[in-house]
Amino acid sequence: MPKAVLSLIYSRTGGRLQGTVLNHSWTKEASGNYNCPDCSKSYKYRSGLYTHRKFECGKEPQFQCNICDKKFTRKESLATHTVYKHRHVLLTEF
């Protein structure tokens, strides 16, 4: 992030959010592969690996689709699956 932008952020927030902004931009702009040490998955961003290790890796799926019985480790993944894979069912129910 350019120094001018950091300076503007620092002056507008009174210096309180500088570390947060720096960490956020580093996570979003980082390139390379972040590999899970417990399985074969890899992620472009460190935040993706963090989410995987916290919610998915080594955990049994606990959210099951009522339409096709597919299981997910995260509720958000089930919701996305339902909208994209079973849109036709959702539209006919209403």
Number of C-alpha atoms within 10 A of each C-alpha: 10 6 8 9 10 15 12 12 16 16 12 11 10 10 13 12 13 16 11 10 15 12 11 12 12 14 15 13 12 12 12 11 13 16 16 15 10 9 10 7 13 16 16 16 18 20 15 16 20 14 11 17 16 11 13 15 15 12 11 11 14 10 17 15 14 10 10 10 9 12 16 19 18 14 14 11 12 17 13 11 15 18 13 9 12 14 11 11 12 11 9 7 6 5
